[in-house]
Amino acid sequence: MDKRGMKYKTLNDCPLFPVGEDVEIWYARLYSFLIMVISKDNVFNPDKIGDTHDLLGTLKSLSGIESGGADELATLYRNLQGEIWSPKGEASDLIRSKGLSHTSMSVGDIIRFKNGTMYMVSPIGWDRYDPKDFKPYTETANH
């Protein structure tokens, strides 16, 4: 069955996102996003990602590089824009089921790779969080 045009129950229902466990997509909760944007201090704590973000889904790495790379980040960011992955509202039920308020990846959202490296969308580019500075991937993957 062609997946285009159907309502997504998981991120992997979208043909742009292959099934896998290499990459996690975390969207910021609305109140967390507002605090991060208006605060002078970065209130994000990588050890407690589940306190400020919701896991939208997991997928197979597009590049095969454990820590991602500039091309993979750019591709994921582009593909996670609502007009690309959900042009007819295919992701609306999924977004609502997670208690999220936005379909497009935006400032404050996070891509985490299997080696634990995280990239948070910033107003210009990405903020990198190195795994040596916080708990390993396997300890914080579930919340």
N, C-alpha and C positions, 0 to 999 in steps of 0.2 A: 504494500500500500504506500502511496506517495504521502510523505509526512507534511508537505506544504499545505497550508490552509486548515490544518487540524489544530485543536486546542492542545497546548503542551501541558503535560502533567509533570515532566521533568525537563531539565535543560537539554538532555540528550534526545528529546523528541524533535528538537530542531536539527535538521540535517547538517548545519554548520558545526555542530559540537559532537565529535565522536565519543562514544562510551569509553570511559577509562577512569583511572584514579590518580593520574599524574598531576592534574591541575585542579585547584579549588577556586571557585568564583564566590566571593563574599561581597554582599551589598550592605552598605551602611544603613542602619535604622534611621528614620527621619530625625528623631531627637538627637541621636549621636552625630549625625551630619551637621545639624544646626550648631551643636556645641563645638564641634571641630572647626567650623567655619568662623564663628564669632569669637572663639577663645584665642588669646595670644599664645597660649601654651598648647602643644599637641597633646591631647588627652588620650590618644590611642595607645593601648597597651597590648603588644603582640601576644603576651602570655594569656590574655583574656579576650581574645578576638570575639568569642561568643557573647560577650557582654555588650558589644557595640554594633555587631554585624550579624547578619543571617547568611547561612550557607545557601546560595542559590543552586549550586550543583557542582559536580565534578566532571572532568572530561580527560580524554587522552591528550597528551602534549602534541601540539601541531609540529614542533621542531624535533622532538626527541631529546632536547637538551634539558637535563634535570633542573637547572635553575632558570630556564627560559632564556630569552634574549630579546633584543630590541625589536626584531621582526615579529616574533611571537606576541609580544606585548601589543604592538601596533595592530596586528591582525585581530587579536582578541578584543581589543578596545573597539575597533571598527565593527566587528561582527556583533558586539554586544550593544550596539545602538538600536533602539527600538524600531527604527525604520528599516533596519536590515534584518534582524532576527524575528521581529514580530510586527510586520507591516500592516497586518489586518487584525491585530489584537490577539494573536495566537498565544502569547505569554501572559495575558491578563489574569487568567485564573491561577496560574503558577505564582505570579507576583503577589496576588492577594492571599494565596494560601500560606505564603511565607511571612505575611504581615508587612510586606514592603510597599513602598509608595512610588517607586520609579522602575521603569523598564530598561532605560538606557544606562549603561555604565557611566558613572560621573564621579566628580570629586569626592573622595572619601572611600570609594569602593576599592576592593583589594583582589589581586590575583596572587594566589600562593602556590608555589611549585613544590613538587615532591620532596626536594631537599630542604624545604622549610623557608626558602627565600620568599619574601613577600614584597609586592609592589603595590603601593597605594596611589591611586590617581590623585595628582595634585593640580592646582590651577594651571601650572605649566609643567607638563611631563609627569614623572613618577617619583615618589619617595620610596627608597629601597630600605627594607628591614632585613638585616642579615641574621641567619639562624643562630650564629654563635652568641648573639645578644639575648636570646630567649630560649624557651623550652623547645625540644625537638618536635618535628612535624607529627610524629605518632602520638605524642602526649597531649597535643592540643587540637587534633583534627576533629574530635567529637566534642560537642558541648551539650 
